[in-house]
Amino acid sequence: MSGIKFFDVSLRDGLQSLKRIYSLNEKKDLFHKIISKHKPHSIEVGSIVSPKVLPQMHNSLDLFAHAKKMQIPNIYMLTPNLKSVDIGLKHGVKNFSLITSVSEEFQKKNINKSLDDSKKELSSILSLLDNNDVENIKLYISCINECPISGKKNLRYIVNEIDYYIENYNNISEICLSDTCGTLGFIDFKNIIESITRFHDYRLLDKISLHLHKNTDIEITQSIITYATLTGITRFDVSCLENAGGCSVTMEKSKLNSNIHYDDYKLFL
């Protein structure tokens, strides 16, 4: 798996899907397990959100402070809005995960904003980060195939939305295509990548990462990952938690598909 960069989302996307609330000490133990056993290139330790929305994330800043003291590189925090970015900066966060989607319905339910308002806020966020000592900015683009609320999206529309972020936000260091529902098909994925590279240099794919959820047909997931690596995509989100992951804010628990596990990638790559 030479050249592959794993971005661990266990402590954020993985835990947020679980009903039991993890204590800070339990999260610290999980963090140390991930760092020592799996040695990911980057790790997301939580999200700065209201505990009323996601109680699981209430101690994310405490976990970040613990990780910061250990001087572990590439520690990320998910910050869904301008207020949370400002809080992150005040706590010394250097690597930010931001979120958007290609679905109006998803965006309104997930962060209570329209896509237009989200784009305006994203511009304000990036201006703020530009004026601070920030290392990396990752942008999740959710629903690149299907929205859990409004269903499958038009392929041309998806590509146009992805292209908007590529063209307008040069200071984003990583654009993460997120298959929120875990239903992305190989042909649709191939068409998305071919469409992106038709208008941009193939070297752009070094900036693209994938956040996949296990498809009910595991061979489809394997085909997507294999094709991605062949085209030059080397960044993949991963989790050490079995049967965990997914947007619990927008999806029913019964419809959540889990994150791709480290062991899965050993089989795929």
C-alpha positions in Angstrom: 0.0 0.0 0.0 2.9 2.3 -0.7 2.0 5.9 -1.3 -1.5 5.5 0.2 -2.5 8.1 2.8 -5.1 7.0 5.3 -7.2 9.6 7.0 -8.7 8.1 10.2 -12.3 9.1 10.9 -13.0 6.7 13.8 -13.2 9.3 16.4 -15.6 11.5 14.4 -17.6 9.8 11.8 -17.3 6.4 13.4 -18.3 7.4 16.9 -21.0 9.9 15.9 -23.1 7.0 14.6 -23.0 5.1 17.9 -25.7 5.5 20.6 -23.4 5.0 23.6 -21.5 8.1 24.5 -17.8 7.6 24.9 -16.0 9.2 27.8 -12.9 11.3 27.3 -10.7 8.5 28.7 -12.2 6.0 26.3 -11.6 8.3 23.4 -8.0 8.8 24.5 -7.5 5.0 24.6 -9.0 4.7 21.1 -6.8 7.5 19.9 -3.6 5.8 21.2 -4.7 2.5 19.7 -5.1 4.1 16.3 -1.8 6.0 16.4 0.2 3.0 17.6 -1.4 0.2 15.7 -2.5 1.8 12.4 -0.3 4.8 12.1 -2.6 6.9 9.7 -1.2 9.8 7.8 -3.9 12.0 9.4 -6.6 11.7 12.0 -9.8 13.5 12.8 -10.4 13.7 16.5 -13.9 15.1 16.6 -16.2 17.9 15.7 -17.0 21.3 17.2 -20.8 21.1 17.3 -23.6 21.7 19.8 -23.9 18.7 22.2 -27.6 19.0 21.6 -27.1 17.9 18.0 -24.3 15.4 18.6 -23.8 14.5 22.3 -21.0 12.2 21.2 -18.8 15.1 20.2 -19.1 17.1 23.5 -15.5 16.4 24.5 -13.8 16.8 21.1 -11.8 19.9 22.1 -10.5 18.1 25.2 -9.3 15.2 23.1 -7.7 17.6 20.6 -5.8 19.2 23.5 -4.6 15.8 24.6 -3.4 15.0 21.0 -1.8 18.4 20.7 0.3 17.8 23.8 1.6 14.6 22.2 2.8 16.6 19.1 1.1 14.2 16.8 1.1 15.7 13.2 -2.0 16.1 11.0 -4.6 16.3 13.8 -7.9 17.5 12.2 -11.1 18.9 13.7 -14.4 19.1 11.8 -15.8 22.6 12.0 -19.2 22.9 10.2 -19.6 26.7 10.4 -17.9 30.0 10.9 -18.5 30.0 14.6 -16.9 26.6 15.1 -13.9 27.5 12.9 -13.3 30.6 15.1 -13.5 28.4 18.2 -11.1 25.9 16.6 -8.6 28.7 15.9 -8.8 29.9 19.5 -7.9 26.4 20.7 -4.9 26.1 18.3 -6.4 23.9 15.6 -4.2 23.9 12.5 -6.0 21.3 10.3 -9.6 21.9 9.5 -12.3 19.7 8.0 -15.2 21.6 6.4 -18.4 20.3 5.0 -20.7 20.8 2.1 -22.8 18.6 -0.2 -24.4 18.5 -3.6 -27.9 18.2 -2.1 -30.0 21.2 -1.0 -32.2 18.9 1.2 -29.2 17.2 2.9 -27.5 20.6 3.6 -30.6 22.0 5.2 -31.1 19.0 7.5 -27.4 18.6 8.3 -26.4 22.2 9.1 -29.7 24.1 8.6 -28.4 26.1 5.6 -29.1 26.2 1.9 -26.3 25.4 -0.6 -26.1 29.1 -1.6 -25.8 30.2 2.0 -23.2 27.4 2.7 -21.1 28.6 -0.2 -21.2 32.2 1.1 -20.2 31.0 4.5 -17.5 28.8 3.1 -16.0 31.9 1.4 -16.0 33.7 4.8 -14.4 30.7 6.5 -11.6 30.4 4.0 -10.9 34.2 4.2 -10.6 33.8 8.0 -8.3 30.8 7.7 -6.2 32.6 5.1 -5.4 35.2 7.7 -4.3 32.6 10.3 -1.5 30.1 10.6 -3.3 27.1 9.2 -1.7 23.9 7.8 -4.4 22.0 5.9 -8.0 22.5 4.9 -10.1 19.5 3.9 -13.6 19.9 2.3 -16.1 17.1 2.4 -18.5 17.1 -0.5 -21.4 14.8 0.6 -24.0 13.0 -1.4 -21.9 12.5 -4.6 -24.3 9.9 -5.7 -27.4 9.8 -3.6 -29.0 12.0 -1.0 -30.6 10.1 2.0 -33.5 12.6 1.8 -34.2 13.3 -1.9 -32.6 10.3 -3.6 -30.2 9.9 -6.5 -28.6 13.0 -8.0 -28.0 13.9 -11.6 -24.5 13.1 -12.6 -23.8 16.2 -14.6 -25.1 18.3 -11.7 -22.8 16.5 -9.3 -19.8 17.1 -11.5 -20.7 20.8 -11.9 -20.9 21.2 -8.1 -17.5 19.5 -7.6 -16.0 21.6 -10.3 -17.3 24.8 -8.5 -15.2 24.0 -5.4 -12.2 23.1 -7.5 -12.4 26.4 -9.5 -13.2 28.8 -6.7 -11.3 27.7 -3.6 -7.6 27.3 -4.3 -6.6 27.3 -0.7 -8.5 24.0 0.0 -5.8 21.4 0.2 -8.0 18.3 0.0 -11.4 17.8 -1.7 -13.1 14.7 -0.2 -15.8 13.0 -2.3 -18.2 11.4 0.1 -20.6 8.6 -0.8 -22.9 9.4 2.1 -25.4 6.5 1.5 -22.9 3.9 0.5 -24.7 3.3 -2.8 -22.2 4.7 -5.3 -21.8 2.5 -8.4 -18.5 1.9 -10.2 -19.7 3.4 -13.6 -21.0 6.6 -11.9 -17.8 7.0 -10.0 -15.7 6.4 -13.1 -17.8 9.0 -15.0 -17.3 11.5 -12.2 -13.5 11.1 -12.2 -13.3 11.2 -16.0 -15.5 14.3 -16.1 -13.3 16.1 -13.5 -10.1 15.2 -15.4 -11.5 16.2 -18.7 -11.4 19.9 -17.6 -8.5 19.7 -15.2 -5.0 18.2 -15.2 -4.7 14.6 -13.9 -2.4 15.9 -11.3 -5.5 17.4 -9.6 -6.4 13.9 -8.5 -3.6 14.1 -5.9 -5.9 16.6 -4.2 -9.0 14.4 -4.3 -9.8 11.9 -1.5 -12.6 9.4 -1.0 -14.9 8.9 2.0 -16.7 5.7 1.2 -19.2 3.7 3.1 -19.5 -0.1 2.6 -21.7 -0.9 -0.4 -24.0 -3.9 0.1 -22.0 -5.4 -2.8 -18.4 -5.3 -1.5 -17.1 -6.0 -5.0 -18.3 -2.5 -6.1 -16.4 -0.9 -3.3 -13.3 -2.8 -4.3 -13.7 -1.8 -7.9 -14.0 1.9 -7.0 -10.9 1.8 -4.8 -8.9 -0.1 -7.4 -9.9 2.4 -10.1 -9.2 5.3 -7.9 -5.6 4.2 -7.1 -5.0 3.5 -10.8 -6.0 7.1 -11.7 -3.7 8.6 -9.1 -6.0 9.0 -6.1 -4.1 8.1 -3.0 -6.1 9.5 -0.1 -8.8 7.4 1.6 -10.8 7.9 4.8 -10.7 4.8 7.0 -11.9 3.7 10.4 -10.8 1.1 13.0 -14.3 0.6 14.2 -16.4 -2.3 12.9 -20.0 -1.5 11.8 -19.8 2.2 12.6 -19.9 5.4 10.7 -22.4 7.5 8.8 -24.4 10.7 9.1 -26.7 10.0 12.0 -28.2 13.6 11.7 -29.7 12.9 8.3 -30.1 9.2 8.1 -32.0 6.5 10.0 -29.8 4.2 11.9 -31.1 1.2 9.9 -29.9 2.8 6.7 -26.4 3.7 7.8 -23.6 1.9 6.0 -20.3 1.6 8.0 -17.0 3.2 7.2 -14.3 1.2 5.3 -12.2 -0.6 7.8 -8.4 -0.9 7.7 -8.7 -4.6 7.2 -10.9 -4.0 4.1 -8.2 -1.9 2.5 -5.7 -4.7 3.1 -7.9 -6.8 0.8 -8.6 -4.1 -1.7 -5.1 -2.6 -2.2 
